[in-house]
Amino acid sequence: MEGTKLKNAIAGKGLTQEEAANKLGIARQTLTNWMNRGLLDDDVKHKVSRALEIDLLEDVPAFPSEALYLHIIAEKDRVIKMLEDKIKDLEARFNG
């Protein structure tokens, strides 16, 4: 069921398997396996849904898995660090 839904969603977006795989940052063969086997864990469903702007999450619990949660926290920390560094750069430029 999931594989068929994924296949239909990709086709509905007008993407080839190669284009969809590139957007996901995976090999085309991996995407083909997902479409044929349809055994997607919740993290994969979240990743695919975000990257391809499709809904594979209707049966996924509202709470993200621990791995996804940790990824979100790490990403938040990375963005905060990047912004802090940019602020320091700007302050150094304007303060001489």
N, C-alpha and C positions, 0 to 999 in steps of 0.2 A: 504493500500500500504506500509506504513512504517513498519507495523508489519511483513508483508511478507518479506520485504527487510532485516529486522533485523533477522528473522528466518533463511533466506537463508545465510546471512553473518555468523551467528554463526555456522551453519552446515558446511559451506565452510571452516571455521577455524578448523573444527574437534572437536569442543567443545560441551559438554553436556550443557543443560540449567543450571545445578548446577554449573559447572565450570565457565560458563560465568557470572552467578550471583555473584560468589565469586570474580572474577576479578573486577566486578563493585562495590563490597561492598554493594550489595542489597540482599534481600530475593529472592529465586527462584520464588516465587509467584508473586512478583513485576515484574520480567522479563517476566513471562508468561502473565501477564496482558498487558504489553507493546506490546508483540508479538501478542496477540489476538485483542487488541483495536487499536494499532498503533497510538495512540495520543501522540506523543512525542514532547515536546517543544524544542526550540533550545538548551537550556542548557543541556538537556538530550541527545540530538543528539551529542553535542560536547563531553560530558562525555563518551558516548558509543563508539564513533569513536576513541577517544584517548585510552581508556582502552583496547578495543578489536582490535585496529588497523584495523578498517574497515571504509568505507566511507558511512555515513548516511547524509552527509552535502551538497549534491549537490543542494538542494533547500533552504539551509540556507543562509541568508545574510552574506557577508564577515565580517561584523562588529559584534563582540560578544555582547551579551545582557549585560545590566548593571550589573546583578548579576555575570556573568562570569568575566567581567572586574574587579569587586571588588575582586573576588576570586583570580584572577591573581595578582593583586596589593598586597593583603595580603600575598600570597605565596612568592612573590618577597621580601617583607619586612622581612618575617620569615627567608628566606635563607640568606639575608644580615646580619641579627642579628646573625644567627648561625655562619657565617664566621667571623664576628667581634669578637665573643666570642672565636672562635678557634685561631684567630690571637693573642688575648690577652693571651691565655693559652701558646701558643708557645713562645711569647715574654717573659713571666714570667719564663718559663723553661730555655731559653737560656740566659737571663739576670740575672738569679740567684734570 
